Amino acid sequence: LDLSWCALSDVGVCALTEGMGTDASQSLRHLDVSYNNFGSGGVRAIVDLLVRSKSLDALYLKGNALADDEVKILLDCYMPDPASDRSMPATIKVLKLGHTH
């Protein structure tokens, strides 16, 4: 799903991920939300989607205004933590952050 350059804000990303539901999140393989206009709210919504998703192979986030703590939230999902239900399934093969303002 390529939604790069769509001027998505935090609200738009939240609506997108909520609207995807469980079935869509299970079949989504590629999500490109590069060069939009979201921050921490959008990152948290994407993390929620990533935790639910069993099929996402690639995530592109370059060109968004992500602060260091927002990138850390995203990367923390990759760290296996048996005590947490927030650990991301190990399906992501490509994560591109690129330049984030």
C-alpha positions in Angstrom: 0.0 0.0 0.0 1.7 3.2 -1.2 0.5 6.3 0.7 3.6 8.3 0.2 3.2 12.1 -0.3 -0.5 12.0 0.8 -0.1 14.7 3.5 -1.2 12.3 6.2 -1.3 13.8 9.7 -1.4 11.9 13.0 -5.2 11.9 12.7 -5.0 10.5 9.1 -2.6 7.7 10.1 -4.7 6.8 13.1 -7.9 6.6 10.9 -6.0 4.5 8.4 -4.7 2.0 10.9 -8.0 1.7 12.8 -9.9 1.3 9.5 -7.6 -1.6 8.5 -9.0 -3.9 11.1 -7.6 -7.4 11.7 -8.2 -9.0 8.4 -6.5 -6.2 6.4 -3.6 -6.1 8.7 -3.0 -9.8 8.2 -2.7 -9.4 4.4 -0.8 -6.1 4.2 2.8 -6.8 2.9 4.1 -3.4 2.1 3.3 0.0 3.7 4.9 3.2 2.4 3.9 6.3 4.3 7.0 8.3 3.3 6.9 12.1 3.0 3.8 12.7 5.0 3.2 15.0 8.0 2.8 12.8 11.0 4.6 12.5 14.3 4.2 10.6 17.6 0.4 9.9 17.2 1.0 8.4 13.7 4.0 6.4 14.9 2.0 4.9 17.8 -0.8 4.0 15.4 1.7 2.3 13.1 3.2 0.4 16.0 -0.3 -0.8 16.9 -0.7 -2.0 13.3 2.7 -3.7 13.3 2.0 -5.5 16.5 -1.3 -6.9 14.9 0.2 -7.6 11.6 1.6 -11.0 10.7 2.4 -10.4 7.1 4.1 -6.9 6.7 7.4 -7.3 5.0 8.4 -3.7 4.4 7.7 -0.3 6.1 8.8 3.0 4.6 8.8 6.1 6.9 11.4 8.4 5.4 10.7 12.1 5.1 8.4 12.4 8.1 9.0 14.6 11.1 10.0 11.8 13.5 11.8 12.8 16.7 14.4 10.5 18.3 11.9 9.3 20.9 9.4 8.4 18.2 12.0 6.4 16.3 12.8 4.7 19.6 9.2 3.7 20.1 9.3 2.1 16.7 12.6 0.3 17.2 11.6 -1.0 20.7 9.0 -3.1 19.0 11.8 -5.0 17.3 13.4 -5.9 20.6 12.0 -9.2 21.8 10.5 -8.9 25.2 8.7 -12.0 26.5 6.9 -9.9 29.2 5.4 -7.5 26.6 2.6 -8.0 24.2 4.1 -5.0 22.2 6.9 -7.0 20.6 6.6 -7.0 16.8 6.3 -10.3 14.9 9.6 -11.0 13.2 8.2 -10.6 9.7 9.6 -7.2 8.7 12.5 -7.5 6.3 12.8 -3.8 5.3 12.5 -0.8 7.5 13.5 2.5 5.9 13.6 5.6 8.0 15.8 7.7 5.8 15.9 11.5 6.5 13.2 12.3 9.1 13.5 16.2 9.2 
